[in-house]
């Protein structure tokens, strides 16, 4: 029998699949290199995983993700 995936995991996976491509191209627009954009994307989602409860409660997860992406890019 397969292990059940918690709802938070499914929600987070859904967010990643829906927005990772857009955020990757947002990063690439500024850093101009695929490998750096990919690193930034992975760092961003790793950080967001630690704060996943905040995303779940947020009314507009897309806005939360892109503000987080912008801030992560500025910090880079």
TIVONU-46591 format. One record per atom (N, C-alpha, C, O): residue in three letters; residue number from 0; atom name; x negated, y negated, z. Coordinates in nm, 4 decimals, decimal comma. Atoms other than C-alpha are relative to their C-alpha. Layout:
% residues N
r aa = Ala	i = NUM	at = CA	u = X	v = Y	w = Z
...
This chain:
% residues 76
r aa = Unk	i = 0	at = N	u = -0,0840	v = 0,1179	w = 0,0000
r aa = Unk	i = 0	at = CA	u = 0,0000	v = 0,0000	w = 0,0000
r aa = Unk	i = 0	at = C	u = -0,0886	v = -0,1243	w = 0,0000
r aa = Unk	i = 0	at = O	u = -0,1826	v = -0,1344	w = 0,0789
r aa = Unk	i = 1	at = N	u = 0,0783	v = 0,1231	w = 0,0109
r aa = Unk	i = 1	at = CA	u = -0,1368	v = -0,3409	w = -0,0987
r aa = Unk	i = 1	at = C	u = 0,0257	v = -0,0909	w = 0,1197
r aa = Unk	i = 1	at = O	u = 0,1359	v = -0,0957	w = 0,1743
r aa = Unk	i = 2	at = N	u = -0,0132	v = 0,0938	w = -0,1112
r aa = Unk	i = 2	at = CA	u = -0,2033	v = -0,5976	w = 0,1711
r aa = Unk	i = 2	at = C	u = 0,0849	v = -0,1188	w = -0,0447
r aa = Unk	i = 2	at = O	u = 0,0756	v = -0,1646	w = -0,1586
r aa = Unk	i = 3	at = N	u = -0,0821	v = 0,1170	w = 0,0304
r aa = Unk	i = 3	at = CA	u = 0,0456	v = -0,8816	w = 0,1870
r aa = Unk	i = 3	at = C	u = -0,0856	v = -0,1253	w = 0,0054
r aa = Unk	i = 3	at = O	u = -0,1697	v = -0,1412	w = 0,0938
r aa = Unk	i = 4	at = N	u = 0,0716	v = 0,1275	w = 0,0047
r aa = Unk	i = 4	at = CA	u = -0,0891	v = -1,2220	w = 0,0924
r aa = Unk	i = 4	at = C	u = 0,0852	v = -0,1031	w = 0,0731
r aa = Unk	i = 4	at = O	u = 0,2027	v = -0,1198	w = 0,0407
r aa = Unk	i = 5	at = N	u = -0,0778	v = 0,1035	w = -0,0697
r aa = Unk	i = 5	at = CA	u = 0,0161	v = -1,4983	w = 0,3337
r aa = Unk	i = 5	at = C	u = 0,0497	v = -0,1074	w = -0,0961
r aa = Unk	i = 5	at = O	u = -0,0131	v = -0,1346	w = -0,1984
r aa = Unk	i = 6	at = N	u = -0,0600	v = 0,1028	w = 0,0851
r aa = Unk	i = 6	at = CA	u = 0,2369	v = -1,7677	w = 0,1860
r aa = Unk	i = 6	at = C	u = -0,0967	v = -0,1151	w = -0,0243
r aa = Unk	i = 6	at = O	u = -0,1004	v = -0,1695	w = -0,1347
r aa = Unk	i = 7	at = N	u = 0,0966	v = 0,1083	w = 0,0188
r aa = Unk	i = 7	at = CA	u = -0,0344	v = -2,0293	w = 0,2429
r aa = Unk	i = 7	at = C	u = -0,0997	v = 0,0333	w = -0,1106
r aa = Unk	i = 7	at = O	u = -0,1364	v = -0,0535	w = -0,1898
r aa = Unk	i = 8	at = N	u = 0,0927	v = -0,0419	w = 0,1042
r aa = Unk	i = 8	at = CA	u = -0,2706	v = -1,8279	w = 0,0227
r aa = Unk	i = 8	at = C	u = 0,0638	v = -0,0122	w = -0,1379
r aa = Unk	i = 8	at = O	u = 0,0003	v = -0,0598	w = -0,2320
r aa = Unk	i = 9	at = N	u = -0,0705	v = 0,0086	w = 0,1280
r aa = Unk	i = 9	at = CA	u = -0,0131	v = -1,8067	w = -0,2550
r aa = Unk	i = 9	at = C	u = 0,0200	v = -0,1447	w = -0,0428
r aa = Unk	i = 9	at = O	u = -0,0009	v = -0,1790	w = -0,1591
r aa = Unk	i = 10	at = N	u = -0,0222	v = 0,1413	w = 0,0303
r aa = Unk	i = 10	at = CA	u = 0,0692	v = -2,1769	w = -0,2347
r aa = Unk	i = 10	at = C	u = -0,1305	v = -0,0659	w = -0,0448
r aa = Unk	i = 10	at = O	u = -0,1329	v = -0,1404	w = -0,1428
r aa = Unk	i = 11	at = N	u = 0,1293	v = 0,0580	w = 0,0334
r aa = Unk	i = 11	at = CA	u = -0,2983	v = -2,2729	w = -0,2406
r aa = Unk	i = 11	at = C	u = -0,0468	v = 0,0484	w = -0,1364
r aa = Unk	i = 11	at = O	u = -0,0978	v = -0,0305	w = -0,2159
r aa = Unk	i = 12	at = N	u = 0,0367	v = -0,0561	w = 0,1301
r aa = Unk	i = 12	at = CA	u = -0,3653	v = -2,0402	w = -0,5348
r aa = Unk	i = 12	at = C	u = 0,0803	v = -0,0649	w = -0,1110
r aa = Unk	i = 12	at = O	u = 0,0269	v = -0,0946	w = -0,2178
r aa = Unk	i = 13	at = N	u = -0,0861	v = 0,0657	w = 0,0987
r aa = Unk	i = 13	at = CA	u = -0,0721	v = -2,1927	w = -0,7197
r aa = Unk	i = 13	at = C	u = -0,0492	v = -0,1426	w = -0,0268
r aa = Unk	i = 13	at = O	u = -0,0557	v = -0,1852	w = -0,1421
r aa = Unk	i = 14	at = N	u = 0,0528	v = 0,1356	w = 0,0174
r aa = Unk	i = 14	at = CA	u = -0,2083	v = -2,5438	w = -0,6591
r aa = Unk	i = 14	at = C	u = -0,1297	v = 0,0024	w = -0,0799
r aa = Unk	i = 14	at = O	u = -0,1500	v = -0,0799	w = -0,1692
r aa = Unk	i = 15	at = N	u = 0,1267	v = -0,0087	w = 0,0722
r aa = Unk	i = 15	at = CA	u = -0,5518	v = -2,4385	w = -0,7790
r aa = Unk	i = 15	at = C	u = 0,0245	v = 0,0253	w = -0,1482
r aa = Unk	i = 15	at = O	u = -0,0329	v = -0,0423	w = -0,2336
r aa = Unk	i = 16	at = N	u = -0,0267	v = -0,0326	w = 0,1406
r aa = Unk	i = 16	at = CA	u = -0,4157	v = -2,2839	w = -1,0978
r aa = Unk	i = 16	at = C	u = 0,0651	v = -0,1162	w = -0,0743
r aa = Unk	i = 16	at = O	u = 0,0396	v = -0,1373	w = -0,1929
r aa = Unk	i = 17	at = N	u = -0,0725	v = 0,1088	w = 0,0648
r aa = Unk	i = 17	at = CA	u = -0,1955	v = -2,5826	w = -1,1675
r aa = Unk	i = 17	at = C	u = -0,0874	v = -0,1234	w = -0,0230
r aa = Unk	i = 17	at = O	u = -0,0725	v = -0,1913	w = -0,1245
r aa = Unk	i = 18	at = N	u = 0,0715	v = 0,1271	w = 0,0049
r aa = Unk	i = 18	at = CA	u = -0,4448	v = -2,8626	w = -1,1029
r aa = Unk	i = 18	at = C	u = -0,1504	v = 0,0096	w = -0,0234
r aa = Unk	i = 18	at = O	u = -0,2134	v = -0,0929	w = -0,0495
r aa = Unk	i = 19	at = N	u = 0,1464	v = -0,0114	w = 0,0122
r aa = Unk	i = 19	at = CA	u = -0,8009	v = -2,7252	w = -1,1304
r aa = Unk	i = 19	at = C	u = -0,0499	v = -0,0530	w = -0,1342
r aa = Unk	i = 19	at = O	u = -0,1518	v = -0,1220	w = -0,1388
r aa = Unk	i = 20	at = N	u = 0,0436	v = 0,0475	w = 0,1316
r aa = Unk	i = 20	at = CA	u = -0,8255	v = -2,7950	w = -1,5038
r aa = Unk	i = 20	at = C	u = 0,0035	v = -0,1512	w = -0,0103
r aa = Unk	i = 20	at = O	u = -0,0898	v = -0,2127	w = -0,0620
r aa = Unk	i = 21	at = N	u = -0,0121	v = 0,1466	w = 0,0055
r aa = Unk	i = 21	at = CA	u = -0,7032	v = -3,1522	w = -1,4708
r aa = Unk	i = 21	at = C	u = -0,1082	v = -0,0669	w = 0,0851
r aa = Unk	i = 21	at = O	u = -0,1691	v = -0,1656	w = 0,0440
r aa = Unk	i = 22	at = N	u = 0,0992	v = 0,0587	w = -0,0896
r aa = Unk	i = 22	at = CA	u = -0,9329	v = -3,2227	w = -1,1780
r aa = Unk	i = 22	at = C	u = -0,1409	v = 0,0203	w = -0,0558
r aa = Unk	i = 22	at = O	u = -0,2257	v = -0,0681	w = -0,0441
r aa = Unk	i = 23	at = N	u = 0,1296	v = -0,0241	w = 0,0631
r aa = Unk	i = 23	at = CA	u = -1,2283	v = -3,0620	w = -1,3575
r aa = Unk	i = 23	at = C	u = -0,0295	v = -0,1074	w = -0,1051
r aa = Unk	i = 23	at = O	u = -0,1390	v = -0,1636	w = -0,1071
r aa = Unk	i = 24	at = N	u = 0,0220	v = 0,1006	w = 0,1047
r aa = Unk	i = 24	at = CA	u = -1,1833	v = -3,2983	w = -1,6536
r aa = Unk	i = 24	at = C	u = -0,0088	v = -0,1409	w = 0,0572
r aa = Unk	i = 24	at = O	u = -0,0766	v = -0,2267	w = 0,0007
r aa = Unk	i = 25	at = N	u = 0,0139	v = 0,1280	w = -0,0691
r aa = Unk	i = 25	at = CA	u = -1,1384	v = -3,5914	w = -1,4165
r aa = Unk	i = 25	at = C	u = -0,1451	v = -0,0162	w = 0,0472
r aa = Unk	i = 25	at = O	u = -0,2060	v = -0,1210	w = 0,0257
r aa = Unk	i = 26	at = N	u = 0,1386	v = 0,0052	w = -0,0445
r aa = Unk	i = 26	at = CA	u = -1,4771	v = -3,5090	w = -1,2604
r aa = Unk	i = 26	at = C	u = -0,0956	v = -0,0136	w = -0,1192
r aa = Unk	i = 26	at = O	u = -0,1891	v = -0,0936	w = -0,1164
r aa = Unk	i = 27	at = N	u = 0,0901	v = -0,0002	w = 0,1157
r aa = Unk	i = 27	at = CA	u = -1,6378	v = -3,4436	w = -1,5986
r aa = Unk	i = 27	at = C	u = -0,0028	v = -0,1364	w = -0,0690
r aa = Unk	i = 27	at = O	u = -0,1055	v = -0,1775	w = -0,1230
r aa = Unk	i = 28	at = N	u = -0,0070	v = 0,1336	w = 0,0600
r aa = Unk	i = 28	at = CA	u = -1,5217	v = -3,7821	w = -1,7253
r aa = Unk	i = 28	at = C	u = -0,1054	v = -0,0927	w = 0,0610
r aa = Unk	i = 28	at = O	u = -0,1587	v = -0,1801	w = -0,0075
r aa = Unk	i = 29	at = N	u = 0,0939	v = 0,0884	w = -0,0687
r aa = Unk	i = 29	at = CA	u = -1,7505	v = -3,9442	w = -1,4685
r aa = Unk	i = 29	at = C	u = -0,1415	v = 0,0561	w = 0,0100
r aa = Unk	i = 29	at = O	u = -0,2382	v = -0,0194	w = 0,0000
r aa = Unk	i = 30	at = N	u = 0,1351	v = -0,0562	w = -0,0182
r aa = Unk	i = 30	at = CA	u = -2,0408	v = -3,7009	w = -1,4209
r aa = Unk	i = 30	at = C	u = -0,0609	v = 0,0494	w = -0,1296
r aa = Unk	i = 30	at = O	u = -0,1823	v = 0,0685	w = -0,1367
r aa = Unk	i = 31	at = N	u = 0,0447	v = -0,0335	w = 0,1358
r aa = Unk	i = 31	at = CA	u = -2,0653	v = -3,5969	w = -1,7894
r aa = Unk	i = 31	at = C	u = -0,0654	v = 0,1377	w = -0,0146
r aa = Unk	i = 31	at = O	u = -0,1129	v = 0,1705	w = -0,1233
r aa = Unk	i = 32	at = N	u = 0,0618	v = -0,1321	w = 0,0087
r aa = Unk	i = 32	at = CA	u = -2,1963	v = -3,2462	w = -1,7077
r aa = Unk	i = 32	at = C	u = 0,0944	v = 0,1050	w = 0,0572
r aa = Unk	i = 32	at = O	u = 0,1494	v = 0,0889	w = 0,1662
r aa = Unk	i = 33	at = N	u = -0,0913	v = -0,1060	w = -0,0430
r aa = Unk	i = 33	at = CA	u = -1,9930	v = -2,9261	w = -1,6843
r aa = Unk	i = 33	at = C	u = -0,0390	v = 0,0610	w = 0,1341
r aa = Unk	i = 33	at = O	u = 0,0465	v = 0,0824	w = 0,2200
r aa = Unk	i = 34	at = N	u = 0,0409	v = -0,0688	w = -0,1223
r aa = Unk	i = 34	at = CA	u = -2,2018	v = -2,7682	w = -1,4099
r aa = Unk	i = 34	at = C	u = 0,0219	v = -0,0859	w = 0,1241
r aa = Unk	i = 34	at = O	u = 0,0599	v = -0,0340	w = 0,2290
r aa = Unk	i = 35	at = N	u = -0,0232	v = 0,0888	w = -0,1140
r aa = Unk	i = 35	at = CA	u = -2,1798	v = -3,0712	w = -1,1824
r aa = Unk	i = 35	at = C	u = 0,1493	v = -0,0140	w = 0,0258
r aa = Unk	i = 35	at = O	u = 0,1927	v = -0,0133	w = 0,1409
r aa = Unk	i = 36	at = N	u = -0,1453	v = 0,0093	w = -0,0157
r aa = Unk	i = 36	at = CA	u = -1,8068	v = -3,1073	w = -1,2468
r aa = Unk	i = 36	at = C	u = 0,0550	v = 0,1270	w = 0,0646
r aa = Unk	i = 36	at = O	u = 0,1433	v = 0,1201	w = 0,1500
r aa = Unk	i = 37	at = N	u = -0,0429	v = -0,1279	w = -0,0586
r aa = Unk	i = 37	at = CA	u = -1,7609	v = -2,7370	w = -1,1642
r aa = Unk	i = 37	at = C	u = -0,0371	v = 0,0075	w = 0,1477
r aa = Unk	i = 37	at = O	u = 0,0431	v = 0,0529	w = 0,2294
r aa = Unk	i = 38	at = N	u = 0,0418	v = 0,0022	w = -0,1408
r aa = Unk	i = 38	at = CA	u = -1,9601	v = -2,7756	w = -0,8408
r aa = Unk	i = 38	at = C	u = 0,0905	v = -0,0908	w = 0,0822
r aa = Unk	i = 38	at = O	u = 0,1328	v = -0,0543	w = 0,1919
r aa = Unk	i = 39	at = N	u = -0,0881	v = 0,0932	w = -0,0705
r aa = Unk	i = 39	at = CA	u = -1,7520	v = -3,0768	w = -0,7408
r aa = Unk	i = 39	at = C	u = 0,1392	v = 0,0600	w = 0,0196
r aa = Unk	i = 39	at = O	u = 0,1997	v = 0,0459	w = 0,1259
r aa = Unk	i = 40	at = N	u = -0,1314	v = -0,0629	w = -0,0086
r aa = Unk	i = 40	at = CA	u = -1,4321	v = -2,8874	w = -0,8156
r aa = Unk	i = 40	at = C	u = 0,0020	v = 0,1071	w = 0,1081
r aa = Unk	i = 40	at = O	u = 0,0953	v = 0,1131	w = 0,1882
r aa = Unk	i = 41	at = N	u = 0,0040	v = -0,1053	w = -0,1009
r aa = Unk	i = 41	at = CA	u = -1,5360	v = -2,5909	w = -0,6040
r aa = Unk	i = 41	at = C	u = -0,0161	v = -0,0571	w = 0,1405
r aa = Unk	i = 41	at = O	u = 0,0468	v = -0,0088	w = 0,2347
r aa = Unk	i = 42	at = N	u = 0,0160	v = 0,0657	w = -0,1302
r aa = Unk	i = 42	at = CA	u = -1,6506	v = -2,8144	w = -0,3188
r aa = Unk	i = 42	at = C	u = 0,1322	v = -0,0606	w = 0,0450
r aa = Unk	i = 42	at = O	u = 0,1710	v = -0,0473	w = 0,1611
r aa = Unk	i = 43	at = N	u = -0,1272	v = 0,0638	w = -0,0322
r aa = Unk	i = 43	at = CA	u = -1,3223	v = -3,0052	w = -0,3334
r aa = Unk	i = 43	at = C	u = 0,1005	v = 0,1028	w = 0,0512
r aa = Unk	i = 43	at = O	u = 0,1614	v = 0,0834	w = 0,1564
r aa = Unk	i = 44	at = N	u = -0,0988	v = -0,0985	w = -0,0416
r aa = Unk	i = 44	at = CA	u = -1,1057	v = -2,6942	w = -0,3152
r aa = Unk	i = 44	at = C	u = -0,0425	v = 0,0750	w = 0,1259
r aa = Unk	i = 44	at = O	u = 0,0433	v = 0,1188	w = 0,2025
r aa = Unk	i = 45	at = N	u = 0,0457	v = -0,0591	w = -0,1263
r aa = Unk	i = 45	at = CA	u = -1,3222	v = -2,5444	w = -0,0401
r aa = Unk	i = 45	at = C	u = 0,0355	v = -0,0915	w = 0,1164
r aa = Unk	i = 45	at = O	u = 0,0806	v = -0,0451	w = 0,2211
r aa = Unk	i = 46	at = N	u = -0,0371	v = 0,0960	w = -0,1047
r aa = Unk	i = 46	at = CA	u = -1,2701	v = -2,8615	w = 0,1625
r aa = Unk	i = 46	at = C	u = 0,1515	v = -0,0042	w = 0,0205
r aa = Unk	i = 46	at = O	u = 0,2000	v = -0,0138	w = 0,1332
r aa = Unk	i = 47	at = N	u = -0,1459	v = 0,0025	w = -0,0101
r aa = Unk	i = 47	at = CA	u = -0,8999	v = -2,8610	w = 0,0832
r aa = Unk	i = 47	at = C	u = 0,0539	v = 0,1250	w = 0,0687
r aa = Unk	i = 47	at = O	u = 0,1560	v = 0,1196	w = 0,1373
r aa = Unk	i = 48	at = N	u = -0,0428	v = -0,1240	w = -0,0665
r aa = Unk	i = 48	at = CA	u = -0,8715	v = -2,5002	w = 0,2000
r aa = Unk	i = 48	at = C	u = -0,0004	v = -0,0200	w = 0,1515
r aa = Unk	i = 48	at = O	u = 0,0875	v = 0,0305	w = 0,2213
r aa = Unk	i = 49	at = N	u = 0,0070	v = 0,0266	w = -0,1437
r aa = Unk	i = 49	at = CA	u = -0,9770	v = -2,6200	w = 0,5453
r aa = Unk	i = 49	at = C	u = 0,1139	v = -0,0894	w = 0,0472
r aa = Unk	i = 49	at = O	u = 0,1494	v = -0,0880	w = 0,1651
r aa = Unk	i = 50	at = N	u = -0,1096	v = 0,0922	w = -0,0348
r aa = Unk	i = 50	at = CA	u = -0,6962	v = -2,8792	w = 0,5360
r aa = Unk	i = 50	at = C	u = 0,1302	v = 0,0404	w = -0,0692
r aa = Unk	i = 50	at = O	u = 0,2161	v = -0,0443	w = -0,0935
r aa = Unk	i = 51	at = N	u = -0,1141	v = -0,0457	w = 0,0799
r aa = Unk	i = 51	at = CA	u = -0,4368	v = -2,6665	w = 0,3556
r aa = Unk	i = 51	at = C	u = 0,1345	v = -0,0284	w = 0,0661
r aa = Unk	i = 51	at = O	u = 0,2350	v = -0,0424	w = -0,0037
r aa = Unk	i = 52	at = N	u = -0,1258	v = 0,0306	w = -0,0668
r aa = Unk	i = 52	at = CA	u = -0,1723	v = -2,7344	w = 0,6209
r aa = Unk	i = 52	at = C	u = 0,0493	v = -0,1397	w = -0,0376
r aa = Unk	i = 52	at = O	u = 0,1698	v = -0,1620	w = -0,0495
r aa = Unk	i = 53	at = N	u = -0,0368	v = 0,1363	w = 0,0382
r aa = Unk	i = 53	at = CA	u = -0,1778	v = -3,1028	w = 0,5266
r aa = Unk	i = 53	at = C	u = 0,0593	v = -0,0041	w = -0,1404
r aa = Unk	i = 53	at = O	u = 0,1543	v = -0,0781	w = -0,1658
r aa = Unk	i = 54	at = N	u = -0,0514	v = -0,0037	w = 0,1371
r aa = Unk	i = 54	at = CA	u = -0,1225	v = -3,0248	w = 0,1593
r aa = Unk	i = 54	at = C	u = 0,1398	v = 0,0596	w = -0,0004
r aa = Unk	i = 54	at = O	u = 0,2287	v = 0,0108	w = -0,0701
r aa = Unk	i = 55	at = N	u = -0,1293	v = -0,0689	w = -0,0058
r aa = Unk	i = 55	at = CA	u = 0,1653	v = -2,7925	w = 0,2415
r aa = Unk	i = 55	at = C	u = 0,1094	v = -0,0949	w = 0,0478
r aa = Unk	i = 55	at = O	u = 0,2232	v = -0,0878	w = 0,0016
r aa = Unk	i = 56	at = N	u = -0,0984	v = 0,0917	w = -0,0569
r aa = Unk	i = 56	at = CA	u = 0,3383	v = -3,0669	w = 0,4380
r aa = Unk	i = 56	at = C	u = 0,0192	v = -0,1251	w = -0,0851
r aa = Unk	i = 56	at = O	u = 0,1182	v = -0,1964	w = -0,0688
r aa = Unk	i = 57	at = N	u = -0,0051	v = 0,1221	w = 0,0792
r aa = Unk	i = 57	at = CA	u = 0,2705	v = -3,3408	w = 0,1848
r aa = Unk	i = 57	at = C	u = 0,1126	v = 0,0082	w = -0,1032
r aa = Unk	i = 57	at = O	u = 0,1365	v = 0,1133	w = -0,1626
r aa = Unk	i = 58	at = N	u = -0,1117	v = 0,0044	w = 0,0936
r aa = Unk	i = 58	at = CA	u = 0,5622	v = -3,4475	w = -0,0319
r aa = Unk	i = 58	at = C	u = -0,0451	v = -0,0013	w = -0,1462
r aa = Unk	i = 58	at = O	u = 0,0288	v = 0,0410	w = -0,2351
r aa = Unk	i = 59	at = N	u = 0,0508	v = 0,0102	w = 0,1361
r aa = Unk	i = 59	at = CA	u = 0,3450	v = -3,5078	w = -0,3381
r aa = Unk	i = 59	at = C	u = -0,1413	v = 0,0599	w = -0,0046
r aa = Unk	i = 59	at = O	u = -0,2396	v = -0,0135	w = 0,0056
r aa = Unk	i = 60	at = N	u = 0,1325	v = -0,0622	w = -0,0053
r aa = Unk	i = 60	at = CA	u = 0,0604	v = -3,2531	w = -0,3526
r aa = Unk	i = 60	at = C	u = -0,0929	v = -0,0463	w = -0,1125
r aa = Unk	i = 60	at = O	u = -0,2145	v = -0,0507	w = -0,0937
r aa = Unk	i = 61	at = N	u = 0,0854	v = 0,0469	w = 0,1095
r aa = Unk	i = 61	at = CA	u = -0,0627	v = -3,3810	w = -0,6911
r aa = Unk	i = 61	at = C	u = -0,0710	v = -0,1294	w = 0,0392
r aa = Unk	i = 61	at = O	u = -0,1908	v = -0,1439	w = 0,0152
r aa = Unk	i = 62	at = N	u = 0,0613	v = 0,1260	w = -0,0436
r aa = Unk	i = 62	at = CA	u = -0,1234	v = -3,7285	w = -0,5492
r aa = Unk	i = 62	at = C	u = -0,1056	v = 0,0269	w = 0,1064
r aa = Unk	i = 62	at = O	u = -0,2135	v = -0,0323	w = 0,1035
r aa = Unk	i = 63	at = N	u = 0,0961	v = -0,0344	w = -0,1057
r aa = Unk	i = 63	at = CA	u = -0,2947	v = -3,5784	w = -0,2435
r aa = Unk	i = 63	at = C	u = -0,1271	v = 0,0589	w = -0,0609
r aa = Unk	i = 63	at = O	u = -0,2379	v = 0,0232	w = -0,0208
r aa = Unk	i = 64	at = N	u = 0,1154	v = -0,0625	w = 0,0635
r aa = Unk	i = 64	at = CA	u = -0,5211	v = -3,3669	w = -0,4646
r aa = Unk	i = 64	at = C	u = -0,0854	v = -0,1012	w = -0,0752
r aa = Unk	i = 64	at = O	u = -0,2081	v = -0,0970	w = -0,0670
r aa = Unk	i = 65	at = N	u = 0,0784	v = 0,0948	w = 0,0790
r aa = Unk	i = 65	at = CA	u = -0,6207	v = -3,6543	w = -0,6924
r aa = Unk	i = 65	at = C	u = -0,0628	v = -0,1092	w = 0,0860
r aa = Unk	i = 65	at = O	u = -0,1704	v = -0,1585	w = 0,0519
r aa = Unk	i = 66	at = N	u = 0,0649	v = 0,0942	w = -0,0922
r aa = Unk	i = 66	at = CA	u = -0,6864	v = -3,8960	w = -0,4063
r aa = Unk	i = 66	at = C	u = -0,1195	v = 0,0686	w = 0,0652
r aa = Unk	i = 66	at = O	u = -0,2254	v = 0,0080	w = 0,0812
r aa = Unk	i = 67	at = N	u = 0,1121	v = -0,0761	w = -0,0562
r aa = Unk	i = 67	at = CA	u = -0,9008	v = -3,6254	w = -0,2476
r aa = Unk	i = 67	at = C	u = -0,1117	v = 0,0147	w = -0,1021
r aa = Unk	i = 67	at = O	u = -0,2292	v = 0,0024	w = -0,0675
r aa = Unk	i = 68	at = N	u = 0,1002	v = -0,0126	w = 0,1061
r aa = Unk	i = 68	at = CA	u = -1,0772	v = -3,5718	w = -0,5816
r aa = Unk	i = 68	at = C	u = -0,0744	v = -0,1319	w = -0,0191
r aa = Unk	i = 68	at = O	u = -0,1969	v = -0,1330	w = -0,0315
r aa = Unk	i = 69	at = N	u = 0,0641	v = 0,1313	w = 0,0160
r aa = Unk	i = 69	at = CA	u = -1,1432	v = -3,9444	w = -0,6192
r aa = Unk	i = 69	at = C	u = -0,0971	v = -0,0259	w = 0,1147
r aa = Unk	i = 69	at = O	u = -0,2100	v = -0,0694	w = 0,0921
r aa = Unk	i = 70	at = N	u = 0,0864	v = 0,0226	w = -0,1154
r aa = Unk	i = 70	at = CA	u = -1,2833	v = -3,9664	w = -0,2665
r aa = Unk	i = 70	at = C	u = -0,1222	v = 0,0916	w = -0,0035
r aa = Unk	i = 70	at = O	u = -0,2326	v = 0,0503	w = 0,0320
r aa = Unk	i = 71	at = N	u = 0,1120	v = -0,0944	w = 0,0093
r aa = Unk	i = 71	at = CA	u = -1,4972	v = -3,6569	w = -0,3218
r aa = Unk	i = 71	at = C	u = -0,1008	v = -0,0473	w = -0,1053
r aa = Unk	i = 71	at = O	u = -0,2219	v = -0,0369	w = -0,0856
r aa = Unk	i = 72	at = N	u = 0,0876	v = 0,0527	w = 0,1050
r aa = Unk	i = 72	at = CA	u = -1,6352	v = -3,8076	w = -0,6415
r aa = Unk	i = 72	at = C	u = -0,0777	v = -0,1217	w = 0,0506
r aa = Unk	i = 72	at = O	u = -0,1976	v = -0,1334	w = 0,0253
r aa = Unk	i = 73	at = N	u = 0,0696	v = 0,1165	w = -0,0554
r aa = Unk	i = 73	at = CA	u = -1,7157	v = -4,1353	w = -0,4650
r aa = Unk	i = 73	at = C	u = -0,1100	v = 0,0408	w = 0,0971
r aa = Unk	i = 73	at = O	u = -0,2172	v = -0,0197	w = 0,0999
r aa = Unk	i = 74	at = N	u = 0,0996	v = -0,0476	w = -0,0963
r aa = Unk	i = 74	at = CA	u = -1,8978	v = -3,9439	w = -0,1921
r aa = Unk	i = 74	at = C	u = -0,1188	v = 0,0680	w = -0,0691
r aa = Unk	i = 74	at = O	u = -0,2294	v = 0,0729	w = -0,0152
r aa = Unk	i = 75	at = N	u = 0,1073	v = -0,0661	w = 0,0764
r aa = Unk	i = 75	at = CA	u = -2,0988	v = -3,7588	w = -0,4554
r aa = Unk	i = 75	at = C	u = -0,0979	v = -0,1058	w = -0,0481
r aa = Unk	i = 75	at = O	u = -0,1963	v = -0,0732	w = -0,1145
